[in-house]
Amino acid sequence: MHSPATSLTAVVFDWAGTILDFGSRAPMGAFVRLFEQFGVTLSIEEARGPMGMAKWDHIRALGHLPSVERQWQALHGRPVTDADVDRLYEVFTPMNAAVIPDFADLIPGALDTVAALRARGLKIGSTTGYNRPIMEVVTRLATAAGYTPDNLVCAGDLAAGRPTPLMMYRCFADLGVWPPHTVVKVDDTGVGLAEGLNAGTWAVGVAVSGNAVGLSRAEWEALPAAAQQALREKATAQLKAEGAHYVIDSVADLLPVLDDIEARLARGERP
């Protein structure tokens, strides 16, 4: 039977930069070192560009950056091929997994927010640009710290990842939630927000703790207020431009947003 569903049923969280790893820093050094091993210089800023994609797709996107293409062409006499990406990806996965424990701290307020959502009767879903081998490390550390979502969909689980809605569709099926407008996607990257938008959910961008600012918690807290505000505004504008319905500093600020979404649903509004 059809239901208009005017109450939220689930929140689907990204992982790095959203629930843990303040600044989404674990993959960055790994990407730089990866290309360095293959004779290519890559900056942290360049490495952050495709963040949120499946890591194979991320490496492929980096391989087609003009600066990387020039270096690769000079070294190999040809552009980066998908076979090259396969080789890079094989090296990257254990390299990234090895540094995960150094960046796996939960973001302040994450556990309290998740507990509050469960108290409201909401399901807790999760999607990630990480593959299963990397997430085996991440989930073990997250569980030990007190965070276990109701499901996990990884890059590589389905025929296509972000920005397609397929991982969100899997969340709907795993969690038993519908329709899409009763679900909220929370993510710190454009492609992560896009998977929610393409699935028909609300999309909440995470600015300060995520990829758009890209600083560790200590680095962020050491900045003067004016510098923090400038970075916050830049990140917020970026995430809004990428389709976020709301932008918050971190998951600690999520509850008032959900209250607002509930009020909008009650008025018949949809994403």
C-alpha positions as CSV (number, residue, x, y, z in Angstrom):
1,M,0.0,0.0,0.0
2,H,1.3,3.4,-0.9
3,S,2.3,5.7,2.0
4,P,3.2,9.4,1.7
5,A,5.8,8.8,4.5
6,T,6.1,12.1,6.2
7,S,8.7,11.0,8.8
8,L,12.4,10.1,8.3
9,T,13.3,6.5,8.2
10,A,17.1,6.4,7.9
11,V,20.3,8.4,7.7
12,V,23.1,7.0,5.4
13,F,26.6,8.2,6.4
14,D,29.8,8.3,4.4
15,W,32.8,7.2,6.4
16,A,36.1,9.1,6.1
17,G,35.7,12.8,6.8
18,T,32.1,12.2,7.9
19,I,32.1,9.7,10.8
20,L,35.8,9.2,11.3
21,D,39.2,10.5,10.0
22,F,38.7,14.3,10.6
23,G,39.9,16.0,7.4
24,S,39.7,12.8,5.3
25,R,43.4,12.5,5.4
26,A,44.1,8.7,5.3
27,P,44.0,8.3,1.5
28,M,45.9,11.6,0.7
29,G,49.4,10.6,1.5
30,A,48.8,7.2,0.0
31,F,47.8,8.7,-3.3
32,V,50.9,10.9,-3.4
33,R,53.3,8.1,-2.4
34,L,51.6,5.8,-4.9
35,F,52.3,8.0,-7.9
36,E,55.7,8.9,-6.5
37,Q,56.6,5.2,-6.7
38,F,55.7,5.3,-10.4
39,G,57.8,8.4,-11.0
40,V,55.0,11.0,-11.0
41,T,54.8,14.0,-8.7
42,L,51.3,14.7,-7.4
43,S,50.2,17.3,-4.9
44,I,47.8,16.8,-2.0
45,E,45.4,19.3,-3.5
46,E,45.4,17.3,-6.8
47,A,44.9,14.1,-4.9
48,R,41.8,15.4,-3.1
49,G,40.0,16.4,-6.3
50,P,38.1,13.2,-7.0
51,M,37.6,12.3,-3.4
52,G,34.5,10.2,-2.7
53,M,34.8,8.1,-5.8
54,A,35.7,4.4,-5.7
55,K,39.4,4.3,-5.4
56,W,40.0,2.6,-8.8
57,D,38.0,5.5,-10.4
58,H,39.8,8.0,-8.2
59,I,43.2,6.7,-9.4
60,R,42.0,6.8,-13.0
61,A,40.8,10.4,-12.6
62,L,44.2,11.4,-11.2
63,G,45.9,9.6,-14.1
64,H,44.1,11.9,-16.5
65,L,45.0,15.2,-14.8
66,P,47.0,17.3,-17.3
67,S,50.0,17.4,-15.0
68,V,50.0,13.7,-14.4
69,E,49.4,12.9,-18.1
70,R,52.5,15.0,-19.1
71,Q,54.7,13.2,-16.6
72,W,53.4,9.8,-17.5
73,Q,53.8,10.5,-21.2
74,A,57.4,11.6,-20.7
75,L,58.1,8.4,-18.7
76,H,56.2,5.8,-20.7
77,G,55.7,7.4,-24.1
78,R,51.9,7.0,-23.8
79,P,48.9,8.1,-21.7
80,V,47.8,6.2,-18.6
81,T,45.8,3.1,-19.6
82,D,43.2,1.2,-17.7
83,A,45.8,-1.6,-17.3
84,D,48.1,1.0,-15.7
85,V,45.3,1.9,-13.3
86,D,44.8,-1.7,-12.4
87,R,48.5,-1.9,-11.5
88,L,48.4,1.3,-9.5
89,Y,45.2,0.1,-7.7
90,E,46.9,-3.2,-6.7
91,V,49.7,-1.2,-5.0
92,F,47.3,1.4,-3.5
93,T,45.0,-0.9,-1.6
94,P,47.6,-2.3,0.9
95,M,49.3,1.1,1.1
96,N,46.0,2.8,2.1
97,A,45.0,0.0,4.5
98,A,48.4,0.3,6.3
99,V,47.8,3.9,7.2
100,I,44.1,3.6,8.2
101,P,44.9,3.1,12.0
102,D,46.7,6.4,12.1
103,F,43.5,8.3,10.9
104,A,40.7,6.2,12.3
105,D,39.6,8.4,15.3
106,L,35.9,9.0,15.3
107,I,34.9,12.6,14.7
108,P,33.8,14.4,17.9
109,G,30.1,14.0,18.4
110,A,29.6,11.1,16.0
111,L,28.7,8.6,18.6
112,D,26.2,10.9,20.4
113,T,24.6,11.8,17.1
114,V,24.2,8.2,16.0
115,A,22.8,7.3,19.5
116,A,20.2,10.1,19.1
117,L,19.2,8.9,15.7
118,R,18.7,5.4,17.0
119,A,16.6,6.8,19.8
120,R,14.4,8.4,17.2
121,G,13.9,5.0,15.6
122,L,16.0,5.8,12.5
123,K,18.2,3.2,10.7
124,I,21.9,3.9,10.2
125,G,23.2,3.1,6.7
126,S,26.6,3.6,5.3
127,T,28.4,3.8,1.9
128,T,32.0,4.4,1.1
129,G,34.5,5.0,-1.7
130,Y,36.8,2.4,0.0
131,N,36.8,-1.2,-1.1
132,R,36.1,-4.2,1.1
133,P,39.7,-5.0,2.0
134,I,40.3,-1.4,3.3
135,M,36.9,-1.4,5.1
136,E,37.8,-4.6,6.9
137,V,40.4,-2.5,8.7
138,V,38.2,0.6,9.1
139,T,35.2,-1.3,10.5
140,R,37.3,-3.3,13.0
141,L,38.6,0.0,14.4
142,A,35.2,1.7,14.3
143,T,33.5,-1.1,16.1
144,A,36.1,-1.1,18.8
145,A,35.4,2.7,19.2
146,G,31.7,2.1,19.5
147,Y,30.3,2.7,15.9
148,T,28.6,-0.1,14.0
149,P,26.1,1.0,11.3
150,D,23.2,-1.2,10.2
151,N,24.7,-1.9,6.8
152,L,27.8,-1.2,4.7
153,V,28.0,-0.8,1.0
154,C,31.5,-0.5,-0.4
155,A,33.0,0.6,-3.7
156,G,33.2,-2.5,-5.9
157,D,30.2,-4.2,-4.4
158,L,27.9,-3.2,-7.3
159,A,28.2,-2.7,-11.0
160,A,28.8,1.0,-10.5
161,G,29.5,3.3,-7.6
162,R,29.3,7.0,-7.0
163,P,27.9,9.3,-8.3
164,T,25.3,6.7,-9.4
165,P,22.5,5.9,-6.9
166,L,23.2,2.1,-6.8
167,M,24.9,2.0,-3.4
168,M,22.0,4.0,-2.0
169,Y,19.5,1.6,-3.6
170,R,21.3,-1.2,-1.8
171,C,21.0,0.7,1.5
172,F,17.2,1.0,0.9
173,A,17.0,-2.7,0.4
174,D,19.3,-3.7,3.3
175,L,17.6,-1.3,5.7
176,G,14.0,-1.9,4.5
177,V,13.4,1.9,4.1
178,W,11.3,3.8,1.6
179,P,10.4,6.1,-0.1
180,P,13.7,7.9,-0.9
181,H,12.5,11.3,0.5
182,T,12.5,9.8,4.0
183,V,16.2,9.1,3.8
184,V,19.1,11.6,4.4
185,K,22.6,11.1,2.9
186,V,25.4,12.8,4.9
187,D,28.7,13.1,3.1
188,D,31.7,15.4,2.7
189,T,32.2,15.0,-1.0
190,G,30.4,16.1,-4.1
191,V,30.1,12.6,-5.6
192,G,28.9,11.2,-2.2
193,L,26.2,13.8,-2.1
194,A,25.4,13.1,-5.8
195,E,24.7,9.4,-5.0
196,G,22.0,10.6,-2.5
197,L,20.6,13.2,-4.8
198,N,20.4,10.7,-7.7
199,A,18.6,8.3,-5.4
200,G,16.1,11.0,-4.5
201,T,17.2,11.6,-0.9
202,W,18.0,14.7,1.1
203,A,21.7,15.5,1.0
204,V,23.6,17.1,3.9
205,G,27.2,18.2,3.2
206,V,29.9,18.1,5.9
207,A,32.3,21.0,5.6
208,V,34.8,21.4,8.4
209,S,35.5,17.7,9.3
210,G,35.7,16.7,5.6
211,N,37.6,16.8,2.4
212,A,36.6,20.3,1.5
213,V,38.7,21.8,4.3
214,G,41.0,18.9,4.6
215,L,42.7,19.7,7.9
216,S,43.3,17.5,10.9
217,R,41.3,18.4,14.0
218,A,44.4,19.8,15.6
219,E,45.2,21.9,12.6
220,W,41.7,23.2,12.4
221,E,41.5,24.1,16.1
222,A,44.9,25.9,15.9
223,L,43.5,28.4,13.4
224,P,42.2,31.8,14.4
225,A,38.5,32.3,14.1
226,A,38.7,34.5,11.0
227,A,40.7,31.9,9.2
228,Q,38.3,29.1,10.2
229,Q,35.4,31.2,9.0
230,A,37.0,31.8,5.6
231,L,37.6,28.0,5.1
232,R,34.1,27.2,6.4
233,E,32.5,29.6,3.9
234,K,34.6,28.3,1.0
235,A,33.8,24.7,1.8
236,T,30.1,25.4,2.4
237,A,29.8,27.2,-1.0
238,Q,31.5,24.2,-2.7
239,L,29.2,21.7,-1.2
240,K,26.1,23.8,-1.9
241,A,27.2,24.1,-5.5
242,E,27.5,20.3,-5.6
243,G,23.8,20.0,-4.6
244,A,23.8,19.8,-0.8
245,H,20.4,20.8,0.7
246,Y,22.2,21.7,4.0
247,V,25.8,22.1,5.0
248,I,27.0,21.5,8.6
249,D,30.5,21.7,10.2
250,S,30.4,18.0,11.3
251,V,28.0,15.3,12.2
252,A,27.7,16.8,15.7
253,D,25.5,19.5,14.1
254,L,23.1,17.1,12.3
255,L,20.1,16.9,14.7
256,P,18.7,20.4,14.0
257,V,18.9,19.7,10.3
258,L,16.9,16.6,10.7
259,D,14.3,18.5,12.7
260,D,14.0,21.0,9.8
261,I,13.7,18.2,7.2
262,E,10.9,16.5,9.3
263,A,9.0,19.8,9.4
264,R,9.4,20.2,5.6
265,L,8.2,16.7,5.0
266,A,5.1,17.4,7.2
267,R,4.4,20.4,4.9
268,G,4.6,18.1,1.9
269,E,8.0,19.3,0.7
270,R,10.4,16.8,-1.0
271,P,14.1,16.9,-1.8
